[in-house]
Amino acid sequence: MMGVKRLAVVAGMALVVSGATATPAVAGSSAPPADSGFQKVTLNDFPGEPISLAVLPDNRVLHTARTGEVRIHDPKTGLNVLAADVPVYEHDEEGLQGIAIDPDFAHNKWVYLYYSPPLNTPVDDPATPDVNEGDAPFEGTEADWAPFKGALRLSRFKLSGNTLRLDTEQRIIDVPVDRGICCHVGGQIGFDGKGNLYLSTGDDTNPFESDGYAPIDERANRHPAFDAQRTSANTNDLRGKLLRIRVKPSGGYTIPSGNLFRPGTAKTRPEIYAMGLRNPFRFDVDPKTNRVYMADYSPDAGDADPGRGPAGQGRWMLIDRPANYGWPYCAAPDLPYVDYDFATGESGAPFDCARPVNESPHNTGLTRLPAVAEPEVKYSYDLSADFPQLGEGGIGPMAGPAYDYDKRGRSQVKWPEYYDGKPLFYEWTRDYVKAFTLDRRGEVSGIEPVLPSFVFDNPMDMEFGPDGALYVLEYGDGFFSENPDAQLARIDFVRGNRTPTPKISASPLAGLAPLTVTFSSAGTTDPDGDALRYAWDFDADGKVDSTAPNPTYTYQENGSYRPTLKVTDSTGRSASAELPFFVGPIAPVVSFVTPVEGQPFEFGQQVAFEVSVLDDEPIDCSRVTVRYILGHDEHGHPISTATGCSGTISTTTPGHGDGDNLFAVFIAEYTDAPSDPGTPPQTGTTQVILDPTPDAAG
């Protein structure tokens, strides 16, 4: 999945405006429009741990959080509504992933989700603090690993109003996975113009014991999840692939013609369109050409090693025919990995990218594989000689949409014709968006920055809406939670007036019901100086409770509330801001007794933890969870989850090169159980970061 930046965080704003004067682009202009002609409008400042988005025909926006929440932004009311809370399995990177709408959504109301159903997978038992039953053993036998066999599931559900009805689920396809061990789930969903559904899947392979090179550990006593040959290079497995299917009216699917393997071919899966992928987290299908723009995440080696293989490579591909992209044997036709023996520590010959052969004992598919295809773009940590416009830094490639300009559309926020047909490329670790220009052969002939003065804080997903504006989901800086900088935003190309900037505050923000709160719109502005209308919704029922700039409201019952202020200017342009708060008993206060910042620590240790919880309700230690995340440079992976007020977490011994910026993150969370049935539960969290200290264990 995604990484995390180890930076200071600040609270997000309800609206970000770049420039003061619109500068419309001239049709056919060779120069991009100025940043001052665009405006970024925040739609949801509290999106949970944001993962994926989908824009509906009426410009409502669905967006997912990994913990299972599906939210929907409604521009008519300015509200952000919880459309569904999907039960999910959350160990390591699993949870709720991609979301998409049916091509015929206007008539059938189908919404597609890719998620991890809970099943009966083992979880940690708080009664045994020295053992984490939720972690699959790294070494053992098939019998030890069998309880952790699970699946990621693609299903579709009916959207009724602002409610996603989970009782309408139609299952489409399950992708078998190994649970209890990290990493890589992929999870993007898309459709082409013929109605075919595409699904990207990760290699479901642990990368941390391979020194940042190819994870091809074939030892019989090692968990198979250390061998990507069983997935990405396996023609009989759905993982590490781009799947292409056609959904049947009653659920399930058929196979369209033109995939990599014909139906009925022995030791193959006919769903596979492209293989040899590591973590294809983001792709998009061009609505005009049906080309798939795909990005694939890189392994972590900072430098090439003649005994192991190339440095990490981020890849961007234009996929218009079935192909094998080589992982874990090759990063490109001229960048093979080396056949390394994990039992002896000896290196063999480089793999043959023209005639790759999968002889792993974990392989259930064909032995001889298709030749490795060349990605259109590849780049490493240093400045690329071929694509210097991509800069240098971490590697987090994301393939975005190609803009489809509608010259007949009357939208006042649609992007200019300048970007028509240019696929967007965004870099999660480098916080930017670029536009690719393609020649007639589909080769990248130009790369240019898109809105370089704007903030793109770990851009997570993006999509052009039916109004021609760009909708962006940002993860923010932090560790697998709702970060202060996380947001859903819309980026408009401004024609005429700009959207106002709402601000909301309130006092008091805590207390027992009945609680009278004074609200304020102080700080709300309009870039054009227009007169503003105010509409307050204090209880999220979709009805206006006050039109005063600074009203008061009395909450008669304890509960969680998201009072919303919608501000509209004289031209009808509007924006909203929320202020989530809780009426009732105080929220639990969570802290680590141990470990603490600066504590000596070495990877591979069993780290003991003790969590303190202060609450006005009795403390139930079974409701405490502690997550361990392995951080590396500007990204990280959630590795394990334990339960209880005390216990131990086994830290992964990461296989990285000397000098890599590695660290461990521990996050504790406690959700109380109020004795009053009318009071909703509250959650408190805390975190501690440990840097490895040489010889800490000794």
Buried (B, 14 or more C-beta within 10 A) or exposed (E): BBBBBBEEBEEBBBBBBBBEEBBBBEEEEEEBBBBBBBBBBBBBBBBBBBBBBBBBEEBBBBBBBBBBBBBBBBBEBBBBBBBBBBEBBBBBBBBBBBBBBBBEBEEEBBBBBBBBBBEEBBBBBBEEBEBBBBBBEBEEEEEBBEBBBBBBBBBBBBBEEBBBBBEBBBEBBBBEBBBBBBBBBBBBBBBBEEEBBBBBBBBBBBBBBBBBBBBBBBEEEBBBBBBBBBBBBBBBBBBBBBBBBEBEEEEEBEBBEEBBBEEEEEEBBBBBBBBBBBBBBBBBBBBEBEBBBBBBBBBBBBBEBEEBBBBBBBBBBBBEEBBBBBBBBBBBBEBBBBBBEBEEEEBEEBBBBEEBBBEBEBBEBBEEBBBBBBBBBBBBBEEBEEBEBBBEBBBBBBBBBBBBBBEEEEBBBBBBBBBBBBBBBBBBBBBBBBBBEBEEEBEBEEBEBBBEEBBBBBBBBBBBBBBBBBBBBBBBBBBBBBBBBBBBBBBBBBBEBBBBBBBBBBEEEBBEBEBEBEBBBEEBBBBBEBEBBBBBBBBBEBEEBBEEBEBEBEBEEBBBBBBBBBBBBBBEBBBBBBBEBBBBBBBBEBBBEBBEEEBBBBBEBEBBBBBBBEBEBEBBBEBBBBBBBBBBBBBBBBBBBBBBBBBBBBBBEBBBBEEBEBBBBBBBBBBBEBEEEEBBBBEBBBBBBBBBEEEBEE
